Amino acid sequence: MGSRGGAVTRALAGFDGGAFREHLASLVAIPSTSQDPGYQADVQAYLDSNIRPWLERLGFTVEVLPNPVAGFGPILLAERLEGPDRPTVLTYGHGDTVRGLEDQWRQGLSPWTLIQEGDRWYGRGTADNKGQHALNLTALEAVIAERGGTLGFNLKMVLETSEERGSIGLRDFVSANADRLAADVLIASDGPRVMPEVPTIATGTRGIFQFDLVLELRPGGVHSGHWGGLTTDPAIILSHALGNIMDRNGRILVRDWLPQNGVPTSVRAVLDGCPVGGGGEAATIDPDWGEPGLTPAEKIYGWNSFIVLAMVSGRPENPVNAVAPSARATCHIRYTADTDPAVFEPALRKHLDENGFGAVRIEKAAVRMAASRTDPAHPWVRWTVGSMERTLGKRVQVIPNSSGGLPGDVFVDLLGVPLVWIPHSYNGCKQHGPDEHLLIAPAREGLAAYTGIWWDLGESGTP
Ligand SMILES: [Zn+2]
């Protein structure tokens, strides 16, 4: 008959024996980047020749369908149904990666070869996202084997291949297949844990609202000796405009941009004691930066932040003795589900006008990624926490938003499912640069946790 413990032991035996590493190496070896042209065949092969036969062996019905938007990668849809009286889970992953950046990896490493060094597996996609969905399917394999070929629940899977281009087509695809994808809950993996050693559940994503601030004062630069001191410098005005949006300690001054009722109680509750950081040498946490009165965890998971992505006036690479004609800054806001992004542009316009910056234009303002969130106290979240803590024997940290981007809004909006994201990576994994890697210990823990979850879904007591 098999047992929960037997399933976990089975999964970990394969992991410790090297089978998982070998399998992941074969997935990493496919250069399925969606960001460089010319890799369409590799993206297709990732689904057709690798994931599809694996899922079919596990008893899924699999289709690889064209992306509803021309020019974007195919989407795999798989179903493994056991009966309408059992819970139905939807899982998700992406088979595409960011570009290889072959020439930028450290000596001895390369993007399409899995290389183990110490406690890490290096290679493009090890963390984002091949390693993560491969762990979840390996856990599933162990449960099916332990249960003698059954699962005890229904499982559906969407694996897209345009995530690194903004999940183009995913919304149309899910909308067109909404009946087939209907589920009780989404349980899937992407992104980082809050700290490498802390098992984490994220129940949403912060959105991104991006815009340019532009000040154009004259057709061309003018001589700094003849005109400096007489004519307005656009770089100075734009700097003051930015200083008017955020003070020198990182507090947002456009108060209409912020959650009007503060951090919600259920969000504050799960963030109590939540650690932040874990990215190694990547960046410092500056206690005096950001909204006063919030904890570091509330600042990053429960609040909105404003970031200047790039700014330019004149030509920094080739300066001339002139007052520049214009200045431009590209900025974005990371926002939680507590703010309606429709307020951002009008509130900014009003704020700039009221403060004497009427000449600063707002251009290309748009939502780049929508925010989503399931209440961290949702029964499916609590159930999953319980299952993971039972397997791992340690506390699971719930966060209301992943710090990275996930297309959860699509599933919430179109399928109405609660979101349970269980990340297997960490902040220092370098997933969008050279030297991407997966930490082996969290991956092993993630495999065990998922095996427990898949097992428990086939038992009684699900929400
Ligand atoms: Zn990514």
Residues whose N, C-alpha, C, O or C-beta is under 5 A from the ligand:
A	BS01	ZN	D128
